[in-house]
Amino acid sequence: MPDLLLELRSEEIPARMQRKAAGDLRKLVTDALVDAGLTYEGAQEYWTPRRLTLDIRGLTAKSADLKEERKGPRTDAPEKAIEGFLRGAGLASIGQAKIVSDPKKGEFYVAIIEKPGRAAEAIIADVMPGIIRDFPWPKSMRWGKASAKPGSLRWVRPLQSIVCTFGPETEEPVVVDFEIDGIRAGNVTYGHRFHAPDAMTVRRFDDYADKLMKAKVVLDPARRKEIIATDAKNLAFASGLELVEDEALLEEVSGLVEWPVVLMGSFDEDFLSIPPEVIRLTIKANQKCFVLRPQPGEGLANRFILVANIEASDGGKEIIHGNGKVVRARLSDALYFWQSDQGDLPDLDTLKGSAEKFGIDLMKPLDQRMAKLDHLGVTFHAKLGTQGERVERIRRLARELAPIVGANPDLADRAAVLAKADLTTDAVGEFPELQGLMGRRYAELQGENPAVAAAIEDHYKPLGPTDTVPRDPVTIAVALADKLDLLVGFWAIDEKPTGSKDPYALRRAALGVIRLVLENGVRLPLRLVEERMWDQFKRNIDRKSSAELALMRQQLDEAAQIKAGKIDEGQSTFENLLSFFHDRLKVYLRDQGARHDLIDAVITPEADDLLAVSQRVQALGQLLETEEGKNLLAGTKRAANILAAEEKKGTVVADAVDPALLRTNEEKHLFNAVIQTESEAGQAVQNEDYSSAMRALAALREPIDSFFEHVLVNDEDDSVRANRLALLARIRSATAQVADFSRIVG
């Protein structure tokens, strides 16, 4: 079967766009071909800084012939209806239609429409101009004389040539002829812009890829990454060093070169006094270079790896020299930031008020930066106050959370006070990615407790589902306080996530709270925390007079009334933050392998102990994996179904079980078992021993089975029937202490 080769060659495509653009090209082209009636065996996309390439194998040479029967009006229909039918079916006269007879509907016309298949070349030529013209680049541009015309072609960078050939391996492929804004598809491409700029004719993909390689273009991005990584490691090893690997940088650099040439540069050893993270980020951000470290030992070496796009005649000496000059200049800036951040601020007298408010020592550089953050009144959010006010709230909450998570309250307080101090440092001002890490470095320099220093860096974590979760109690307290302040604050001003929009990363913050709680085994009463946070926000508002905050005050008042039970929550537009946590918890537990029905069976609108919910789900899952659990589920669901059916019919159900009306041994045995289970399961739940609670429920399996085998619930005696239904209700209430079994599938 024939193959299709497509290349769109342009000036440099930004590295961050290349992978997605190549994937978009594959999907757009293959979808269009399939929609047109073609099939294919496989498609693979490739990309370099100057070209997007698509290789489609086993494409059918022609779309299938189509035959369609289109039903028309009755033969005695009005003339205008028949004329409309002829136009729609493309028939010249009614004689081209056939008449079909239906016993019920009478005789009506049917048009037989036959559409012969089309050659793949014609289909490709039809679909490609639209795909190219409407390509979904995040940003695009127009160029040249044609750009002055309305509707002229837009592309990420000026499009220079198009290759499009089609044909089987055994024959000479044909050029698929189409044109867009003066660029006509052909079979001519160009190699490396410096090493092999001349035109070359290509046939199909294998021939194309081989000729590009000879023309100093490595088409396969995975191969370019492999060359860079291998050569960098070998070059480092030859100098007694080790490459500090960086997958994101490797991906970016491989998108900057078509012919990767790996070289090594150096910088002055004096710069090694800068923290390794700062050196690495400086060299990465400014020059897209990799750093090296000694093979045995810590820290970094004063060497770096750069990747050129050319084999220079001097072996790369000038390239190394030029990159080295820029690296040294940028490291000089970084060294200045590092040193200046350790010095005193010039306006210490103006910071005394802030220092007194937070109980900080203006003799220490990082404390000075915290005082400056508060003194400047840096806004966190227009409706949520300044960064200083936010630190006050986090500090207060972290101290309250400290005993819950097993942390020293004074250390949690100190860590919370300094957690945002590095936001005013020069290093973080230059490299925002270093916030937290620089705070830790400066905290260590001024002799802070190691737990405090660690919390300053790690309180932002976890930043996502795969990020590490802090384990130190001080860090946990500050991290929880930071995220809960964020969530409660934005709920208070009614700026919650909607659909796909989450500008303040509140979903990530909620997931962070969940992971901190569950993965550290923290029992955290979220409702109590929320109420304390509402109080804090209200105190902050009461100190303000801006009419802009009136809505926030009203919402907080509504929230307080909801919690006090004075108004129904449904009457307020203020959503329950707890339900947002529940939604995030469900996603997290499902990702951990928990069944969705078990989560629904355990979670309730009032559940504010996320760890307890997780443990109940786990214990319930373990119970239902046993025979006792499966049979218990069947029995309880049978009891619930019978009870629900009778309640729906209006059958009388006794308010309580009367032991005097229990006639059979089976119902007496079940009643005693339910009483014992209620007591044991209730006590186990109170002790937060959910495994024991499940074992207590499992004891109901045998008496429930025996009851349904020997006892007729709908007895002729009304009082006996009502009593037995009350017994079923008692089973439902006993199991409900642990989970709502009616929600479990099975």
N, C-alpha and C positions, 0 to 999 in steps of 0.2 A: 504493500500500500504506500501511497506517496507521503512525503514529509514536507513540512513547512518550516522555512527559516525566515525569521523576521529580526531586523536590527534597526533601532532608532538611535542615530548617532548625533550628539549635540556637544556644545561646550560643557564645561564641568558641571556635573550634577552634585549638589550638596550631599555629603556622605550620609547624613541623617535621613535623607529621603530615598536613597537608592534601593534598599531592600524592599520597602513597601511599594515603591513604584514598579519594581519588577514583578512583584506579586499581583499588583493591580492589573498590569499589562496581561499577564497570563490569564487571570480570571475574566477580564473584559473580552479578550479575543476568543477564548474557548467557549464562554457563554454565548457569544454572538454566533459562533459557528454551529454550536449544538442547536440553538434556537432556529437556525436556518436549515436544519435537517441533516447536518453532517455529524459523524462520530469520529473519535480518535482514540488511540491506544495509550498515549502518555504525552505529557507536556512538562517542560523544565525551563525555568527562567534563569538568566544570568545577568550580571551587571558589572560595570566598571565605572570610573568617574565620568566617562565620556560616551557610554552606550548602554542601552537596555536591549537584551537579546532574548528571543523566545524560540525554542526548539520544540515543534509539535510533531510527534511520530505517529504513523499509522492513520493519517487523516483520509477519510473516504474521498474518492475522486469526484463524486457526484451525489447530490441529495436524492432521496428516493422519490419516485413518482407518487403523486397523491391523487386519490379518487374520493370525492365527497358527494354524498347525496343531500341535497337541500330541499326540505319540504316546503311546498308552496301553498297557495289558497285552494279552495274548492273550485271545481270546474265551472260552477255556476256563480262564482264570485263576481263582484263589479269589475268593470273593465280597468279602472284605475288601480285596483289591488293587483290585478294580473300584470299590468305594466310595471308596477313597482317591483314585483317579483322577478320579472325579466331583467330589469336593470340591475338588481342586486345580484343575480346569478350570472350576469354577463351573457345572456342569451339574446340572439337576434330576433327570434320569433317563438311563439308558444309551441310551434311544431317541434322544437328542439327539446322540449320537456316530455316526460312520459307521464301517463296517467295511472295512478294507483287507486285501487278500490278498497275501501274499509267498510265492513258490515255496519258499523255504528256511525261513522262520520261521512260516509258516501265516497264519491270520487274526488281526488285532489291531485294537483300537479306536483311532480318531483323533478328537480333539475339534477343532472349528473354532471358534476364539475370535475374535470380532470386537469391536474397541474403537473406538467412534466418536470422531472428533477432538473436541477441547475448544476453546472460545472462548479467545482470547488473554487477554481480561479476567479470566476465571476462573483461568487459569494464573498470571497476574501476582499476583492477589489471594491465591493459595495460597502462592507462593514468597516474597513480600516480607516478611511478618512474621518468618519464620525468618531471612532474611538480615539484617534490622535487629537482631533480638534477639541473633544470634550474630556480629555484626560484629567483625572482628579488630582492635580498638583496642589499642595497647600498654598504655594505661591507660584505665580507664573509671570511672564513678561512678553512684550511684543518687541520687534526689532526691524530694522531696515526700512526701505521705502514702503513696503506693504503695510507697515504698522499704522500708517496714517489712514488706512481704509477701515471703515466699520466692519466688524466681524472677522478681522484678520487673525491669523493663527497666534495663539498664546502657548508658550512652552516654558518649562522651568528655566532653561537657558536656550539661546538660539539653536534651533534644530537645523542640522547641517546636511544629513543624508539619510535615506531609507533604503534598506535592503529587504527584498521580499521575493524569495524563490520557492517554487513548489514542484514536486515531481517524485517519482519512484527512484529507488537506488539504481535500478538497471537502465535508466534513461537519463538524458540530459534534462535537468530541471528547467522550467520556464520562469521568466520574470513575471510576477503578478503586477500588471500595469495599473497604477493609480497615481493620482497627483493631489497635493494639497499645498496651496499658496506657493506654487512654483517649484516645489520640491517633488520630483517624480521618483517613484520607487524603481530600483534597479538591482544590479548584482555587483556593485562596486562599493568597497569600503576602504578604510585607511587604517594603518597601524599606529604605532606610538608616534606622538606628534613631533618628537625630536629624533628618535632613532630610525623610524620608518614612516615618513609622512607621505610617501607616494601612494597612488591609487593601486588597488589590487582587485582582481575579479574573483568572486567566490561562487560556489555552486550550491552545495548543501551544507548542513551544520558541521559534519566532521571535517570537511575540506576548509570551511570557514574558521573553525577553531584552530586547526593546524597552521593555517597561514597567519592568523593573528599571533600565535605563539612565536613563529619565526620573525614576526614584525614587532617583537618585544611588547606584546600585550597578553597578560594572563587573564583570560576571560572569566574563569571560575573564581568567585569570591572566596570560597572555602579553600581553594588552592593558594590564593594570595595570603590568606591568614596563616596557613600552614607554613609557607615560605618565610614569612616575617617571624613567626614564633620560633621556628627551628633555627634560623640564622641568628636571631637575637640570642637565644640560649647558647648556641655554639660560640658566638663571639664573646659572650660574657664568660663562659667557662674557660676559654683560652686565656683570659686575663685573670683567672682565679676568682671570678665574681659569679653572682647568681642574678638572674632576671627577676624583678618584682612583677609578677604577672598581673595583667589588667585586661579582662575580657572586653569591657566596654571600649577602652582605648584601642585595643587590637581591632575591634570591629570598625571603629572610626578610621583608623589609619589605613586599613585595607581598602577603604572606600576613597582614599585620597590618591592612590597610585595605581597605575596599570602594570608597571614593571618594578616591583619592590626591590630596592637595594638597601641593605641594612648596614649602618655605620655606627661607630662609637665616638662620642665626644666626651669632654671633661670640663670640670669647673674647679675653682679654688677650694681647697680643703677647709678654709675658714668658714665657708658657708654651711658646713656640717654641724655647726652649733645651732642652726635653726632646727626646730622639730621636724622629724622625717616626713610627717604628713604634709607640712607646709611646703617642703622641698618638692615632694612628689606632685602635689596639686599645682604648684607654680610651673613646674616643667611640663606637666600634662596640659594645663589650660593654655599656656602661651605658645608652646612649641610642639604639642602632640608627640612628646617623647616619653620613653620608658626610663625608669630609674633602676639602678643596680644596687646590690648589697654584697658584702663579703660572704663568701661561702660558709665559713664558720664565723659566727658572731652576729651581733645585732646592729641596728642602725643602717645607714646607707653608705655607699661608696661615692666618691666624687666623680663618677662617670655616669653617662646616660646613653641610651640607644635612640637613634633617629632613623627614620625610613625615608629614603630619597626615591624619586621617580625617574632616575636617570643614572646610567653608568658613566660617571665623569671620567674624562681622560686623565685627570690627576689622581685618580683613585678616591675621589671624594674629599680631598683636603680642604678645598675652598668651602664646600658645603658644611663640613664639620666646623670650620672656623666661623662661618657666618652664624650657624646655630649656637655655637658656644658663646659668641658675643651677646646674643639675645638672652640666652639662659643666664649668663652672669649678670646682665642688667636687671633682669626680673628677680633674681635671687638677692641682689643688692637691695631692691625695694622690700622684699620679704624680710631681710635681716633688719632693715630699719623699722618695719612694723613690729617685729618681734621684740626688739630692744626698747622701742618707745612705749610699748604697752606695759613694760615692766617699770617704767619711770612714773614720777608723780605728775598729776595733772596740774596745770598752771593756776586754776581757779578754785583751789581747795576751800577757801573761805566761804564761797557761795554754796558749798555742799553740806555745810554743817547741819542744816535742818533735816535734810534727807538722811544723813548719817545717824542722827538722833532717832528718827522715826524707825529705822530698821535695826538700830543697835549695832552698827558696823564701825570698823576701825579705819579711819582715814589715813593711817600710816601704811596700810596695805593697798597695793595697786588695784587688785581686783575689787576690793571694797569700794575704792574710789570710783571705779567704773559703774558699780551698782548705784552709788549715790548720784552719779551723773545721769544715769538712765532715768532715775526718779525726778531729779531736778529739772531736766529738760522737758519733762512732761510728754515724752514720746507716746504718741497715740497707739494703742493696741487696736481699738475699734471705736468709731465715733459714739456708739451707744453703750460701749462696755468700758469706757474709761481709758486710762493710760497704762503703759507697761508697769509703772510703779504700783498702781492700784491692783493690777492683775497679780503682781508678785505678792502683795499683801494678802490677797485671797488664797493664793497657792500656799503661802507660808502657814496661814492659819489652819487650812485643811490638812496639810502635810503633818502638822503637829498632832492633830486629832487622829489621823490615820495611823500614826507611828505605832501606838500600842497594838492596834489591830493586826498589823503586819509584822510585829516583833522588832521594830526599830527603836533606836534611842530618839526620843522626841527632840532633844536639843540638837542632835546631829541632823535630823530631818529638817528642823527649822533653819539651821545654818545653810544647809544645801539648797533649800528653797530660796533663801535670800540671795544667794550667789548664782542661782541657776541661769538667770538671764543677763548676768553682768557683762559677759563677753560680747553682747550685742553692740556695745559702744567701743569696742577695741578696734584698732586699725586693721589688725589681721582679719577679723571677721568682716569688717567693712569691705576689704578687698576680695575676700573669699568667703561668701556667706555659707558655703558648704561646710565650713570648719566650725560653725557655732556649736557649742557644747564641748567639742574636742579642745579648742583653744582655752575655754574656761577651765577645763581640767588641768591643762598644762600650767596656766597661771596660778591656779589654786595649789598645785603641788609646789611651785616655786615659793609661795608664801607660807608653806608649812601647814596647810589644811589637813584635817584628818583624812586618811585614804578613802573612807566611805563617803565623805562629803565630796571629794574630788571626783570619785567615780560617778556619783549621782549627778553632778553637773553635766558630765558628758552623756550619760546613759538615760537621763530622765525623758528624753525624746522617744526612746524606744518602747515597744517595737513599732517600726515605721511601716510595717506591712505584714502579710501573712507568713512570709518566710524570714523575716528579721528575727534576730535573737531576742529573747525575753530576759530582762534584768532579773538577777537572783538576789542581789544584796537588799536587805530590808529597807535601808535608807533610800536607796534608789527607787524601790517599789513605792514607798510612801510618796515621794516627790513626783514620780511618773503618774501615779493615780491622781494626785491632786491637780497636776497640770492638765490632764486630759478631761477630768470631770469638770474643772472650771471652764474649759473650752465648750464642752457640751451643754452644761447647764446655762452658761452665758448666752449662747446663741439660741437655745430654746426660749430663754427669757425674753429675747427681743424678736422672737418669731422669725428667725432666719434659719430654717431647717433645710436639709437636703430635699430636692424635688427631682424626681426622675433620675436623669443621668447627671444632673448638676449638683456638685458638692464643692463649692469654691473654698470652703474652710476645712476640707478633709475631715468632716465630722464622722463619716462612716469609719474612716481609718482610726480616729480617736476612740470610737466605741469598741471597735475590734481590739484596739490596744488595751483598753480596760478589761475586756473579757479575757484576753490572753494573760494579762498580768494576774488576774484573779484566779483563773482556772489552773494555769501552769505553775503557780506558786502555792496553790491550795489555800487561798485567802477567803475567809468568810467576811464578806463586806455587805452590810445592809444598805443597799443603794437608796432606798426610800429615805432613810435617816440622813444620808449624805446629801441627797437632793434638798431636803427641807432646810438643812443648815446652810447650803449654798444659796437657796432663795433668800434666807435671812441676810446673808452677806450682800447680795446684790441689792436688796431693798435698802440696807443701810447706806450703800454707795449712792443710790438714787436720791435718798432723803437729803444728802449733802449737796445735791445739785438743784438748780432752779430752772433748767432748760425745759421749755415746753415740748421739745423734741422727744423727751423721755416719758411723756405722759402715758403713751401707749404701753410702754414697758412696765410702768407702775401698775396700770390696770391689769395687765396680764399676770403679774406677780400676785396681785390681790385675788384674781380669779383662781390661780393655782393654789393659793393658801386655802381658799374656801372649798375647793374641790377636795383637798387633802383632809379638811375638817369635816367633810360630808355635808356642808351647808347647801351646796348646789350640785346638780348632776353634771358630771364631766362632759356629757354629750351636749350640754348647753353652751360650752365654751369652745372657742376656736383654738385654744391652747392644747396642743397635743401632749399626750403623756410620754415623757421621755423614756419611761420604763418600757413601753411597748417598742420603742426604737431599739433599745438594748435587746429585747426579746427577738426581734427580727434578725439582728446581727448574730445573736447567740445561735439561732436556728441554722444560719448559714455556716457558722464555725463548726457546730457539732456535726452537721451533714458532711462537711469537708473532712471531718475526722472519722467518718464512716458510720455515724449514728443514723438509725432509720428515722425518717421524717415523722412517721406516725407515732413512734415512741416519744419523740420530742413533744408533739402536740398532746400526747396523753399525760405528760408530766407537767408541762408549763401552764401556768395560770396567769391571768392579768395582774394578780397581786404578787407574783413571785419576784422578790427583789434580791434573793440570794442566788447568784448565778452559779456558784460552785455547787450548791445543793441541787439545783436543777440538773447540772451535768452528772452529778453522782447518782441521782435517781434514774436518769436515762440509762446510764451504764449498768446499774443494778437490775433495772427492768429488762434490758436486753439480755443479760446473763440468765435471768429467770426464764425468759421465753425461749431460750435455747434448750431447756430441759423438757422432758416429757411431762413433768408435773406442771411446768409453766404453760405448755401448749394446751393441756387438758383444762387447767384452771381458766385460761383465756376463753376456751370454748364454753365452759360452764357459766362463767360470769356474763359472757355475751348473751347466752341463752336466757339467763335470768333477767338481764336488762331488757332484752327484746320482748319477753313475755310481759314484763312489768309495763314497758312503754306502750305495748299494744292495748293492754287492759286500761291503762290510764287514759289513752286516747278515746276508748269506747265509753269512758265514764264509770268503769267498774269501781266499786268501793274498795279502797285499800285502808286497812286499819292503821291508826296513828302509831301504834306500837305492837310488838309481838306479845300475845297473851300466852304464857306457857301452858295455861289450863286447856287451851284449844289445840295443842299439839297432840295428834292422835297416834302417829306412827313413830317407831323408834328412829327412822331415818330423819324425820324432821326435828325430832328432839336432839338427835346427835348433831345435825347441822346447826341448830340454834346455839347449842353449847360451844360448837367450834367457832361460830361467828363471834360470840362474846369473847372467847379467848383470843381470837385473832385481832379483834378491835383493840384489846388491851395491849397485846404484845406488839402489834404493828404501830399503834399510836405511840407507845413508849420508845420503840426503836426510832421512829421519825423524830421524836423529841430529842433523842440522843444523837441524831444525825447519823445513825447507823442504818443505811438504806439496804445493805445486803441482808441484815437481820429482818428488816421490815418485809423484804421480798420472801424470805424463808417463812415468815409468819403467814403470809398470804398463801404460800404454796400448800400449807397444811389444810386449806379449804378444799383442795382438789378432790380428795376422796369423799368427804361428806356431801359435796355438791353433786358429784357423779351419782352417788347412791340415792340422793334425794330425787333427782330427775328420773332415775330408773324405776323407783318404787312408789313415788308419790304423784298423784294427780293434783296439779295446782288448782284448776277450776272445779273444785268440789261442788256438789249440789247444794251443800249447806252454805249459805251466804257468809255466815260468820267465820266458818273454817276457811273459805276461799279468801276472804279479806285478810285473815290472819296469815295465810301462806303467802299472799302477795306482800304483806308487810315484812315477811321473812326475806323475800327476794330484795325488797328495798333495803333491808338491813345488810345484805351481801353487797349491794351497790355502794352503800355508805362506808362499809368497812374497807372495801378495796379503794374507794376514792381518797382515803387518807394518803395513799401512795401514788395512785395514777388513775386517770379516767380510762378504764378499759374499753369503753365504747368507741374510743378513737383509734384503737389498735386494729390494724388490718389482719384478718386471719380468723 
